[in-house]
Amino acid sequence: MAAARTIKDDLLRGSFDMDLETTEGVKTFQSFEEMGIKDNLLRGIYQYGFDKPSAIQQRAIAPIIQGRDVIAQAQSGTGKTSMIALTVCHLVDTSVKE
C-alpha cells in the first residue's frame, strides 16, 4: 500500500505542475540563502524540513522583504502561507524588548 502524500510532501519535493507569470524584472531565487533571510530563520526553515523554496516563494519572499508591494496568487498548498510567515518572521526586530 502506497503511503499517503500530503501537501507538505508536495512542497518539499516541488512536485506541483504550474504555469507561472511573473512581472518583468522580478528575480527568481533558487535557495533561501540567496534571498538574504536571517541565519536563525534559515535554521528553522531547514529544521522543519524545507530544502528549497517553492515556486511562489522563489518569486515573492525577496520583494516582500525589500518592502515592495506584492500580489501573489497560487493554487492551494503551494506555500503562500509559509511565504507570509517567513517574511513576517524575517522583518520582526528581535532585539527590541518592548
Summary of the structure (lengths in Angstrom):
residues: 98
radius of gyration: 14.3
end to end distance: 53.3
largest distance: 53.3
contacts: 201
relative contact order: 0.19
helix: 43%
strand: 0%
